[in-house]
Amino acid sequence: MCRWIAYTGTPVFLSRVLFEPEHSLIDQSLHSRLGVETTNGDGFGVGWYTQDTTTPAVLRDVGPAWNNRNLQEVAHHVRSGLFFGHIRASTGTAVQQTNCHPFRHGRWMWMHNGMISGFHRFRRDLVLAVDPALYPDIEGSTDSELMFFLALTFGLAEDPPGAVARMAGLIEKTGHAHDVPYPLQMTIAVADGERVWAFRYSSEGRSRSLYYSTKVDALRALHPEASFLRDISDETRLVVSEPLGALPGAWNEVPESSYGIIQPGGDALQAFRPVLPGGPPSA
């Protein structure tokens, strides 16, 4: 499937996170340890926010990340305090630029690892649930982008956890109606420029891997010799499909069927469950 990373905190060059760690996202594009596929070479994307704009910039390409010179050029010259990186392994849709993550709509950015099982069997039903005003903005053919637009339809701007829960509820209900027993597999990151939400859920209860970084002050106490920890703020966090290195105590598995919020002033980890559209907002 795919691998991804979300970073928020002290502004850094993208290369510091995407290229430099021992098991960086670029290394994972060739040598994934926890993904379904070892190689993730069906395109890549990075998206980042800056202080000067409210909408994220997005760079996407269909080639593999490990030898893309444009990605190296951008990563070594762009600094951001909130960015996404994604490497793609297609689950059946075309390898084309509009199918590469992250996806963007207004100030919102979205990326996904997983799949809608039986997508071809009930894709039309899901498309018809998208707000007609949003439908013209769908550019590609992936289940991931359609999930994003369903979440936008169900109120992502007002209630991100509730919107994702309603999106997941619709997919499961529709999939079950088409005799798909386990319709949804997802780890998702979504951001609005200030906060990041990360979700881990699957209909089967066997979700793809997802980890979050330990608080920086705790890591400094554990590893006072780690010089890179002195350069970043206590608010700095990462969420990753698989750990970027083997630093003891640095990584924590996101619990099954849960979501986290990374935001100024305090993070939170909550249980996640799908709800039918029209249901109550998530807690």
N, C-alpha and C positions, 0 to 999 in steps of 0.2 A: 504494500500500500504506500504510505508516505511517512516522512519524518518532518518534524517542525520544531521551532524554537520561538519563544516570546521573551523579550527582554524589556524591563522597565527599571528606571533608576538614574544613576549618574550618567550624563551623556558621554558616550564613548564612540570611537570609530567602529563601524560595523564589523570590520575585520577582526577586531579583538575577540569577538564572540563567535563569528562565523568561521574563521580560519585558524585562530591560534590555539584553542584548547586541544588537549591530547586526542580526544574523540569528538572533534568539532562536527558541526552539521555537514561540512564539506567532506570530512572523513566518513561520516555516516552515509553519504551518497554512494560510496563504494563499498563500505564495510559495516553496514548496519548489524548490530548484535541482537536487537530485540524486535525488529520489524518482521513482517511476513516475508519480505524479500530482502536479500542481502544488498542488492544494488537498487538504487532509486535514481534512475537516469532519464525519466520521461518529462524533464523540464524542471524549472525551479522558479522561485520568486522571492523578492525581498520587498518589504513595505516599511516606511518609516515616517514619523512625525518630526516636525521642527517647530521651534518657537514662533516662526514667522507666518505659519499657515495653519488653518484649522483642518484641512484635509490631508491625508497621507499621500506621499509619493509612492509609486509602485513600479518596480522593474521586474519583468517576467520574460522568460525565454524558454524555448522548447528543447534546447540542448541540455546535456548534463552539467551540473554545477561545478564539477571538479576541474574542468579545463576552460571555463568561460572567462575570457580576459576582461569583458565589460563588467562582470560581477566583481572581479578582483580590483579593477580600477575604481568603481564606485565604493566598494567596501573599505578601501584604504584612504578614501578622501571625504566620506560622509560621516558625520557624527550625529548621534541621536540619543535621546533618553527614553524612547519607546519605539521598538521596531520588531518586526516579524521576519522570520526566514522559513522557507518551505522547500523541500525537495520532493518530487512527485514520482510515484510509481502507479501508472494508470490501472484502474480496475475494469477497463473496457472502452471508455470513451476516448476520443481522438487525442493524439499528442499534438496540441496546437496552443498558441499563446493564450487565447481566451480561456483555455481550460486550466491554466497554471494559477496557483495560489500565490499570494493572498488575493482575495477579491475585495473590492472597494465600492462603497456607495456613500457619497457625502463624506462625513467625518468618520464613518464606520469602516473597519477593516476586519476581515474574517478569513480563517484558514481551518482546514479539516484533515484528519486522517481517519480512514474507515470507509464505509460504503453503505448504500441502501441496497440490501439484498433483493434481487428480483426487480431492480429499478426499471428495466425495460417493460415489465408487465404492468406497472401502474404509474409510470411517469406522467402520462397524460392527466390522470386524476390529480396528481400533485400540482402540476402546472396550472390547472384550472383554479386552484385555491389561491394563487398569487394575486395580490391586488392588481387590477388592470392598469393602474397608474404606474406601477413598478415594472410590469412585465416587459416593456420595451427596453429596459436597461439590462436585461439578461443577455450576455454576450456569448456564452459558451454552451456546452452540452452536458456538463457534469452534474452528478447528484449533489456535489458539495456546493456549487453555486446556487442551485435550486433551494437547498436547505437554507442558505443565507437569505434568499429573497422571501422564503416562507417566514423566517424569523422577523424580517423587516415588516412583512404583512401583519404579523401577530403582535407588533408593538415593541420591537427591539429598542427603539429610541426612548421609550418610557420605562420599560421593565425588561432588561435583557434576560435575566434568569427565567421569568415567566414566558417570554417570547420563545426562547429555546425549548422550554418544556412543552409549549403548545405545538411547536414545530415537530418535536419528537413524538408527541401524542398522535398527531395527524398521520405521520408516517407509519407508526405502528398500527393504528386502526385501519388504514388503507391497505397496508401490507397483509394484515390478517384477513381482510376481505378478499384478497387475491391468493389466499392459501400459502402465504409466506410465513413460516413459523417465527423466524427471528429477523425482522425487517431492518433493524438499525444497528450499526456499529459506528461509534464516533468518539474521537477526542477533538475538541474544538477550542480555538482561541478566538476571541472577539475583543476589539478595543474601540474606544471613542476618542482617543488622543490623551486622555487623563487616566483612565482605568483600563484594566485588562480582566476579562472573565475567561476562565478555562474550565471545560466540562469533560468529564470522562463517564461514558455510559454505553451500554450495549443491551439489546433486547435479551440476549442469551446470558448476560451477567458475566461475560468473559471479555472484558474490554481490552483494547490495545494499550500498550504501556504509556504511562505519563508520570512525570516527576516534577517536583518543585524544589527550589533551592532553600537551604536552611538560612535563617536570618544572619545577616552579615556580622552583627556584633557577637553572636554565638560562635560563628566560624573563626573570628579573630581570636577569641579565647582558646579555641581548640588548636588553631594553627597560627601562632604569633609570627612564625617564620615566613608566612605567605605574603610577600610584598604586595601582590596585586590587590589584596583585601584592604590595604591602607588607602587606596586611591578611589574607592567607591563608597557611597553613602550607605547608611543603615537601611534606607528605603529600597535599595537595589534588590531585584528579584528576577529569577528566570524560571520559566516553565518549559520543559523539554520532553520530547518523545522518549529520549533515552539519555542518561547522564553523559556529560561532556568530559568527564575524567573520573579518576578513582580517589579523589581527595576524601578521606574518611569523614563521615558525618555531614557531607555537603548536600546529599540528595535524599529526598523523601518521596515515597510513592504516593501519588494522588489516590485516595480510596476509591474503590468501585462505587459507581452510581453517586457521584458527588461533583460539586463545582466549587471553584475558588474565585475570590475577588481580590485583586491586587490594586490598592488605592492609597492615596496619601492619607496618613493618619491611622492606618490600621487595616490589615488584611483579614479575610474571613474564609472559612471553609464550611460548606453546607451540603446537606444531602440533596440529591437530585432525583426527581421522578417525572416522567412524562405526564401531561394532562391533556385532555381534549380541548381543542379551541373553544373559547367561550367559558372555560373553567377559571377558577380563582388564580390570581397571580402567585408566583412562587414566593416562599418565605424569604 
